[in-house]
Amino acid sequence: MSLPGQKMYVVTSPDLVQKIQKQPKILAFAPIEAKFANQVCGTSAKACEILMKNINGDHGEWGLSIESYEAMRIALNPGPSLDDMNRLMMGHVAAALDNLIPEKQEIARINLFQWARKTISMATTYSVYGNLNPFRNKAVLESFWRFEEDMMSLLVGFAPSITARRGVQGRKVVAEAFEDYFTHEGHKEASVLVQKRYETSARNGVSVPDISRYEVGAAIAMLANTAPAVFWIILLVYSNPDLLSDIRTEIEAATVRKTDAGRAGSSNSLDITILKKTCPLLASTFQEVLRYRSIGTSVRQVMEDTVLAEQYLLRKGSMIQMPSRVIHSDPSIWGSDVDEFKPRRFMREAKEKTSTSSKAASAAAFRAFGGGTTLCPGRHFATNEILAVFAMFIMQYDMAPVDGGEFTLPTTSKTNVTTVIMEPDVDIEVEVSKRKGYEHESWSFSLESSGDIFAVVVEDRSDNDS
């Protein structure tokens, strides 16, 4: 595909995608990411210069970009620092769900996407930024979402002060809140992730105002896709009563239940680590939601002429696109039912099917978290958060459309092109009530060590079995 002044290669073969990912310096993401970060975050010329130093690692494993990614990878890998974030996140999720229905009321009406966005925003940002979390200020959070809505205009970069005025102003408010946060050393009481990211930037000579601007961009990666994923998994599962019942049964079998003398109901504890190990339908449904609703595109820049798979000549300076939506919608990969939501698609027994209508799920073709050296470092935290909200929601509450009819899926044509998970064009208003037969039950989270990796992408599989 030829564009004005630019040649573009569109790759939709999982085999070719994997070959591209194995050449991260020749077919590089870092230069594109740096340009994106500087343009969207509005950083100074000095910060841009620092970020571009050794951007592709041609002179060794140093420089702001390389060191920042490594710091994030270490902090977000399964282990003690991720466990700390998970526990704080789950505490906020549990509180949000406990307070979903106001006291002395039996039913609550909520806008599902708005509720998911608020719940995810608070749970995530408190677990990452600690008690001085800048997003605890409602005005800052609202400004962030105005910034996110104008991302495309900011990315294009044509007169953003005019074409993306709301986004520019929103970015300014959030960046100033972060500058105040770092000036008052809020990061010293925050997660290892924020501490390491700040230390890396400061060590490379980035000023506090520019660290704050980059942090606005980092917040997009943390918040923009998790909320719509929660929205879709709840809506799709409640749209299928049999599936809802099966997943509830699976989760209940993994729940630790205690009966307290003198108390009407039981105390129930959900351990996310245990759920991921023992609930294959829950895990498969989660992956299928991401396949069914993802829209992200991986991009690379060709740094020198190279031949891909001994067949395709890629010219220096050209771009590569690897659209997950095309790959996730390919019937030759997934079967003739590719356009349908099939919650059991990723279960092991589904892989043994011989029917051509629903092919075995291909690990290499699952692109919801990207892949290769640019695989999303926050995938483990995001997975835990989505499953925590979803599992606790369906175990505590029944949900129905306000009009008493059936659920319908909203369109997604207005989705921000910079996001990975589709956003609904309109919100869905629902009625939520305590689950029948469980009105007096109490629920809480527990967490085993997350040292074991829950492998949803091929890179996390020790045997690379697809």
N, C-alpha and C positions, 0 to 999 in steps of 0.2 A: 504494500500500500504506500503510495507516494503522497505526501502532504507538501504544501508550499514551504520550500527550504528544508524539508526534513523527510527522510525515508523511514517508514514504519513497518516492522514485521509483526504480524499477529500470529501467535503460536497457541494452538489449542490441543495439541497432542501431549498427554501426560509424559510419554517417554522423552519427547523433545524438551519439555519443561524441566525434567530432571537433569537432562544434559546441560541445559542452560545454567541451572543452579550449581552445577559442579565447576563452573568457570566464573567465580564471583569477581575476579579482578578484570578479566577481559570483557565480561558481560556484567556490568556493574550497576548496583543500585545506589551506592553511597553518594555519587555526584548528584543524582536526581533528588535524593532525600535532602541533601544540604541546600540545594536551590529552593526546594519546597519549604523547608524549615525557615530559611531566611526571609522568604517572600511572605509567607503566611504569618509568621510571628512578628515581623516588622523590626528585626534586630538592626543594630548599628553596623556601619561599614567595617568597623574594627572586629566585631563579633563574626561577621561574614568571613573576613580574612582568616580568623583563627579556625573557624569550622572547616574551611577549605584546605588547610594545611594537611598534607599527606592524606587527603580524603579517601583515597582508594587503597591506602596501605602499601604503596609501591616502595616505600623506604623503611618498612618495618611496621610492627604492631604498636604504633603510637599515634597521637593526635586526638583531638576532641571527639570526633565521630567514632573512631574505633574504641577508644577508652570508655566512652559513654555507653556504647552498646554492651561492652563486656561487663561494665558495672551493673547495668540493668539485668543482664542475663544471670549473673551470680545472685543478685538480690531476689530475683523472681523464680529461680529454680527451686524445685521441691527441697525443703529443708527448714531450719529454724526461723530464718527471717520471713519466709513465705508463711510459715505457720502463724507467726505473730500477726501478720496482716490478715490472714484468714480468720483468726479468732476475733479480732476487732470488727471485721466486716460482718461476721455472723451475728455478733452481738447487736449491731445496728439493724440488721435484717430482722432478727427476732423481735426487737422492739417495735419496728415498723409494722410487722404483722400482728403483734399483740394489740396495737392501737388502731388497726384498720377499721374496726367498727366502733363508733363512739360509745362510751359508757351509757347504759340504760336503753340502747337501741339494739334491735335484732337484725337489721339490714342496713347496709351502707351502699350508696350509689357512688361509683368512682368512674373516672375516665381512665381506662386501663393503661394506655400508653403514658399518660401524664403521671399516673401513680408509679409505674415501673421506672420512669426516668427520675423522679424525685427519690425513690427508694434506692436505686442504684447510685445516684449522685452522692447521696449522704453516706451510704455504707462504704463506697469506694474511697471518697476523699478523706473521710475521718481515718480509715485504716492506713492510708498513704501519708497524710499530712499531720496527723495527730490532733491534739486538742486545740491548737491555734489554726486549724484548717481554714484557709481563706474562704472556702465555699459555705461556711456556716452562716455567712452574711447572704441573705436572700437576694440582695441586689447584685452581688458578685455572681451568683449562680445564674440569674436571669441574663446578666450581661454575657456570660460564657455561651449560653445557648443562642443568643443573638449573633455572637461571633461565629459560632458553628454553622448557623444557617447561611451566612454570607461567605463561607469558605471558598466556593467556586469562584466568586468574583475576586476574592483576594488572591487566589491562585493564578488567575488569568493576569492579574497585575496591571490592568489598564485603568488608570485614574481611580484607584480604590477609594480615595477620600470622597469621590462622587458616586461611583457605582456600588460601593460597599460601605456606605457611610455608617449604617447601624453596626455592621461587623467591626469596623475600625474603632468605633466608640466603645463597643463591647469589649474588644481586645484591650483597649487602654485601661478600662476599669479593672479587668482581671489582672493585668500585668502590674498595675499599681498596688493591688491587694497582695500579690505575691512579693513585690518589693518590700512592702511593710512586713510581711511574714518573715522574709529572710533577714531583714534588718534587725528584727527582734528575736532572731535566732530560733524561730519556731521549728526549723528543720532539725535542730539538735535533739528534739523530743519526738521526732517523727520516725517513720519507717527507715530501715536500712536502705531501701531504694532511694528515697529522697536525700538521705545523708550522702550516699555514694555519688549520686548524680551531681549534687552541689559541690562536693569535694573535687570531682573530676573537672567540672567547669572552672572552678576557682584556680585549680592547679594549672590549667591551660591559659589563664589570664583573662577569662571572661568576667566582665563587670557584673555587679549585682543587678542593675537594671536589665542587662541582657540575659542573665540567668533567669530572671523573672519572665521575660518575654518568651524564652525557650520553654519555660515551664507551662505557659499557656498552651503551646503546641503539644506538649507531653500529655496534658489533660485530655486532649482530643482522643488520643490513643486509648486512654483509660475509660472514657465515658461514652464515646459516640456510638459504639456498636453493642455494648452489653445490654443497654436498656431495650433496644428493639428486639434483641434475641430473647429477653425475658418476656416481652410482649407476645412474640410469636409462639413461643413454646406453650405459654399458658392458653392462648386463644386456640391454637391447633388441637391441643389435648382436650380442652373442654368442649370442643366441637365434635369430639368422638367419645361418647359415653363409655363404650366398651374399652377403649384404650385407657381412659381415665381410671376406670375400675381396675384394670390389669396393673397399671403402674402403682396405684395405691396399694394393691395387694402385695406387690413386690417390695415396696418401701416398708410396709407394715411388718413384713417378715424380718427386716433388718433393723427394726426399731427396738430400742431398749425401753421396756415398759415397767413402771413400778406403781403399785397400788398403796396409797397412804391411808392408814386407819383414820377414820373420822373425816375423810375428804370424799366429795362426791365422785370425782373423776380420777384418772390415773395421770402420772407424770411420764411423759414420753421424751426420749432423747434420740436425736438423729445425728449420726456421725457421717459427715460427707465422705470421708475416706472409705468407710465401710460401704456406703451406698454405691460408690464408683466401682468397688470390687464385686459386689454381690447383686447388683440390679442391672442385668444386661438390657432389659427393655428400656429402662430409664436412659441408659447410656446411648443406646441406638437411636432413641427418639431425639435426644439432644443433638447427635450428629446429623440426623436427617433434617432437623429444623435448620441447621446451619447450611446444609447443602441446598435445601429447598428455597431458602430466603437470602442467600448470599449474593452479592453483586460486585464484589471487589475485583480490582485488576492489578496484577503485579507488573511492574515495569523495569526495564533495564536499558542501560546505555552501552552501545558497542564501542569499546575503547580502542580497538584495532581490528583490522580486517581479520576475519576468522571464518573457518568452515565448520558448520554445525552438523554433527552426525555424518561426516564425510560426504555431505550432499548439498547443503545450503550455504551459500556464501553470504555472510553478513558484513556489510560495509561499515568501516569506522565512521563514527558520528551519528549513525542511525539509532533508532529506538526499537525496543521490543515490548510488545504488550502480551500478557498472558491472562486473558479474562476468565475469572473463575465461573462467571455465570454461563459462559458458553461450554466450558468443560463440565460443569455440574448439570447441564441440560442435554448432554450428548447421549442419545439412545444406544450408540454403539459401545458406550462405556457402562451405562447404568441399566439398559434394557428399555423396552417399549413403554414401560410405565414411568419413565423419567420425569414426566410432568405432574405426576401424582405424589402426594405426601404419603410415604410408606414408612411408618415408624419402626418396622422390624428390618429395614433394609440392611442395617449394619450389624445385626446379630449374627453370631457365628453359624447358627443353623441356616440362616438365609444365604450364607456364602456357599453352602453345599447344595443349593437348589440347582436343578438342571433346566428348569423352565427358562426360556429366552425372554419372557415378559418382564422378569425382574432379575437382573444379573447380580452376581456377587459384588458387594461394595468394593471399589478399588481404592486402596489406601493412597496410592500415588496420585489419584485423580481428585482426592478430597483437598480442596484449596482454601478452606475457610480461614485458616491461620497463615496463609502464604506458604513459604517453604525455603529450604536451603539455609544459607547463612543469614538470611533476613527473616527467618521464621519468627513469628510474633513472640517476643520474650514474655509477654503477659498472659499467654494462653492458659497456663495452669491456674492463675488467680481468676481469670475470667470464667473458666469452666467451673471452678468451685463456687463462684458467686452466682452464676446463672442457675446451677443445680440447687444451691442453698435456697434461693428465693422460690424457685419452682416447687421443690419438694415440700418445703414448709407451707407454702400457699395451698397446694392441693390436699395436704393432709388436714388442714384446719378449716378450709372453706369450700362451700358450694358456690357456684357462680352461674348466672343466667343473664341473657339479654334483658334490658329494661322493658322491652315491648312484649316479652313473653314468647317470642318466636324462636327461630334458630339463629345460631351465629353465622355471620357472613364475613368473609375475609375482605378487608379494605384494599383498594388499589394502592399501588406504590410508585406511580409515575413521577411524583415530585421528590423522590429520594435524592438526597445530596450525593452527587457523584463521587465525593471524596470518602464516603463511608463504605463499609464492607457488608453490613447487613441492611436490607431494605427497611425503610421507615414507612409507616402507614400514612396515606394521604389525609385520612381523617381518623380521629380517635374513636374508640368503641366504648360507649357507656354501658356499664354492667351493674347488676345487683349482686352483692356479696353477702352471704349469711354463714353463720357457723354450720359446719358440716353436720348433717343429721346423724344423731347417735354419738356425736363427739363433742357436744356442747360444753361439757364440763371438763374436758381433757386439757392439760397444760403441755406445752411443747418447748423444747430447748435444743440447742446444738451442743455437740461435743466434737472433739477432733483428735484423732490419732496423729502421730507423726506423718507428714506427707512425703516421706522419703521415697515411697513407691510412686512411680510415674504412671499416671492414667493416660495411656497412649491413644490419642485421637488423630494423630498425624503420623505419617510413615517415619519421619525423623525420630520420633520418640519410641519406636518399636525396636526392641533389642534384636528381634529376629528378622525385621524388615519384611515380614510376611504380609502380603496384600491379598 
